[in-house]
């Protein structure tokens, strides 16, 4: 796990900061960031690691991811990484499968490439340790809740996985002329169902409101089984992300 320190422990002059190579990591949800650092971190604020790496828990969606990525660039990030979970669009991907895409497809169908050298280093390190896939990752502005929505999305895009943030981070990286990479583990495979009760109960950072969740489950009690499976899938994704963090070290092999 990556050790976490506060900004005060890393006080440096502006001149020193600009001379450093700094990785900026964007995670949409607190649970995704925990898989990287080992414990909760503040949401919506930049957290600094001892080697200068910066992390922001942005919140869910492309707009929030874009704002977080721009904030990290302003604070000196020289590389951007989109970190977290994704939905599987292909039957070959199971819960916990790792997606290291070469290409990101935005909702407007614009195409962004990940950094070639960074991608190659990650694949060389992780291949054989995780179920690794290199196919396209596409952006969706809304969650895809069942296999019918996923199949339709797959036919339109040809992507093997989907998330709501990586495309926005890729766009900020291109505009700022910095390298970009996405590391995503499958938390809801192709045949998974995301119940309405869980969508109703989570906030913008993926945190669960237990009162809303209980009310939703009382209205839809049969969703309990899908919720149990979804929890198992998410834990598998977190296990994969933790393994990636252990194998790639503090800088996640950024060139």
C-alpha positions in Angstrom: 0.0 0.0 0.0 1.1 3.6 -0.6 1.8 5.5 2.7 -0.2 8.7 3.1 1.0 11.9 4.5 -0.6 15.4 4.8 0.4 18.4 2.7 2.3 19.9 5.7 4.8 17.1 5.7 5.7 18.0 2.1 6.2 21.8 2.3 8.5 22.9 -0.5 9.2 26.1 -2.3 7.3 26.7 -5.6 10.6 26.4 -7.4 11.3 23.0 -6.0 7.7 21.8 -6.8 8.0 22.7 -10.4 11.2 20.8 -10.8 9.7 17.5 -9.7 7.9 14.9 -11.7 4.5 14.5 -10.2 1.9 11.9 -10.8 -1.7 13.0 -10.4 -4.2 10.3 -9.7 -8.0 10.7 -10.0 -10.4 8.2 -8.4 -14.1 8.8 -8.5 -15.0 7.0 -5.2 -13.4 6.9 -1.8 -13.4 3.1 -1.9 -11.3 3.1 -5.1 -8.8 5.5 -3.5 -8.6 3.2 -0.4 -7.4 0.4 -2.6 -4.4 2.5 -3.5 -3.5 4.0 -0.2 -4.9 1.5 2.3 -7.3 3.8 4.3 -9.9 6.6 3.7 -8.8 9.9 2.3 -10.5 13.2 2.1 -12.9 13.7 -0.8 -12.5 16.6 -3.2 -9.1 17.6 -1.8 -5.6 17.0 -3.0 -3.7 14.4 -0.9 0.1 14.2 -1.2 2.2 11.0 -1.0 5.8 11.1 0.2 7.2 10.8 -3.3 5.2 13.8 -4.5 2.3 11.8 -6.1 -1.1 13.6 -5.7 -4.5 12.0 -5.4 -8.0 13.4 -5.7 -11.3 11.7 -5.0 -13.3 13.5 -7.6 -16.8 12.2 -7.3 -18.6 10.2 -10.0 -19.0 11.5 -13.6 -17.0 13.1 -16.3 -17.5 16.7 -15.1 -16.2 16.0 -11.6 -13.3 14.0 -13.1 -12.4 16.8 -15.4 -12.4 19.4 -12.6 -10.2 17.2 -10.4 -7.7 16.5 -13.3 -7.5 20.3 -14.0 -6.9 21.0 -10.3 -4.0 18.5 -10.2 -2.5 20.0 -13.4 -2.6 23.4 -11.7 -0.9 22.0 -8.7 2.0 20.7 -10.8 1.0 17.2 -12.0 3.2 16.1 -14.9 1.2 12.9 -15.6 -2.4 11.9 -15.1 -3.8 8.5 -14.1 -7.5 7.5 -14.0 -7.8 4.8 -11.3 -10.7 2.7 -10.2 -13.4 0.3 -11.3 -15.3 -0.2 -14.6 -18.2 -2.1 -16.1 -17.5 -5.1 -18.3 -19.0 -5.0 -21.8 -17.6 -8.4 -23.0 -18.1 -11.9 -21.7 -14.4 -12.5 -21.5 -14.1 -10.0 -18.7 -15.1 -11.3 -15.2 -15.2 -9.4 -11.9 -11.7 -8.5 -11.0 -10.4 -8.5 -14.6 -7.9 -5.7 -15.2 -8.3 -3.3 -18.1 -5.2 -1.4 -19.3 -6.6 0.3 -22.4 -4.6 1.6 -25.3 -7.5 3.7 -26.4 -10.2 5.7 -24.6 -13.5 6.5 -26.4 -15.4 9.5 -25.2 -19.2 9.9 -25.3 -18.8 12.2 -28.3 -16.8 9.4 -30.0 -13.5 11.3 -29.9 -10.5 9.0 -29.4 -7.7 9.4 -26.9 -4.6 7.2 -26.6 -2.8 6.2 -23.4 0.9 6.7 -23.1 2.6 4.0 -25.1 5.7 3.6 -22.9 3.7 3.7 -19.7 1.2 1.2 -21.0 4.0 -1.2 -22.0 5.7 -1.0 -18.6 2.5 -1.8 -16.8 1.6 -4.7 -19.1 5.1 -6.2 -18.7 4.9 -5.9 -14.9 1.3 -7.2 -14.4 0.9 -9.8 -17.1 0.7 -13.2 -15.5 -0.4 -11.8 -12.1 -3.8 -10.6 -13.1 -6.4 -11.3 -15.8 -5.2 -8.5 -18.1 -7.0 -6.9 -21.1 -5.9 -4.1 -23.4 -9.0 -3.4 -25.4 -10.7 0.0 -25.6 -12.4 1.7 -22.6 -15.4 3.9 -23.4 -17.1 6.7 -21.5 -20.7 6.7 -20.6 -22.5 9.7 -19.1 -24.8 7.5 -17.1 -24.5 4.0 -15.5 -25.3 0.9 -17.6 -27.5 -1.1 -15.3 -28.0 -4.5 -17.1 -26.7 -6.7 -19.9 -29.1 -5.2 -22.4 -27.8 -1.7 -21.9 -24.2 -3.0 -22.0 -24.7 -5.0 -25.2 -26.2 -2.0 -27.0 -23.3 0.2 -25.8 -20.8 -2.4 -26.9 -22.3 -2.6 -30.4 -22.1 1.2 -30.7 -18.5 1.6 -29.4 -16.7 -1.7 -29.7 -15.2 -1.1 -26.3 -14.6 -4.0 -23.8 -15.3 -1.9 -20.7 -17.0 1.3 -19.6 -16.5 4.0 -17.0 -17.6 7.6 -16.4 -14.3 9.4 -15.8 -11.4 8.2 -17.8 -12.4 10.0 -21.0 -12.6 13.3 -19.2 -9.2 12.8 -17.6 -7.7 11.8 -21.0 -9.1 15.0 -22.5 -7.5 17.2 -19.8 -4.2 15.4 -20.2 -4.2 16.0 -23.9 -5.0 19.7 -23.4 -2.2 20.0 -20.9 0.2 18.0 -23.0 1.0 15.5 -20.2 1.0 11.7 -20.4 -2.1 9.7 -19.5 -3.0 6.2 -18.4 -6.1 4.4 -17.1 -6.1 1.5 -14.7 -9.5 0.0 -14.2 -10.7 -3.3 -12.6 -14.1 -4.8 -13.5 -16.6 -4.4 -10.7 -19.8 -5.2 -12.6 -19.2 -7.8 -15.4 -21.5 -8.1 -18.5 -24.2 -10.1 -16.9 -24.3 -8.2 -13.6 -27.4 -6.1 -12.6 -27.0 -2.8 -10.8 -30.2 -2.6 -8.7 -32.2 0.6 -8.4 -32.0 0.5 -4.6 -28.2 0.9 -4.7 -28.3 3.7 -7.3 -30.9 5.5 -5.2 -28.8 5.2 -2.1 -25.2 6.3 -3.1 -24.0 9.8 -3.2 -21.7 11.5 -5.7 -18.6 9.9 -4.1 -20.1 6.4 -4.0 -20.8 6.5 -0.3 -23.9 4.6 0.9 -26.7 6.3 2.7 -28.1 3.5 4.8 -31.5 5.0 5.4 -32.1 5.5 1.7 -30.7 2.1 1.0 -33.0 0.4 3.5 -36.0 2.2 2.1 -35.1 1.2 -1.4 -34.6 -2.4 -0.5 -38.0 -2.5 1.3 -39.6 -1.3 -1.9 -37.6 -3.9 -4.0 -36.8 -6.8 -1.7 -36.0 -9.2 -4.5 -33.0 -7.0 -5.4 -31.2 -8.4 -2.3 -29.6 -11.2 -4.3 -28.3 -8.9 -7.0 -26.9 -6.6 -4.3 -25.0 -9.5 -2.7 -23.5 -10.5 -6.1 -22.6 -6.9 -6.9 -20.8 -6.6 -3.5 -18.8 -9.7 -4.4 -17.9 -8.3 -7.8 -16.8 -5.0 -6.3 -14.6 -6.7 -3.7 -12.9 -8.7 -6.5 -12.2 -5.4 -8.3 -10.7 -3.9 -5.2 -8.5 -7.0 -4.7 -7.1 -6.6 -8.2 -6.5 -2.9 -7.7 -4.6 -3.6 -4.4 -2.5 -6.1 -6.2 -1.7 -3.6 -8.9 -0.6 -1.1 -6.3 1.7 -3.6 -4.6 3.3 -4.7 -7.9 3.8 -1.3 -9.4 5.0 0.7 -6.4 4.5 4.3 -5.4 4.7 5.8 -8.9 2.7 3.1 -10.7 5.5 2.8 -13.2 5.0 6.2 -14.8 8.0 6.7 -17.2 
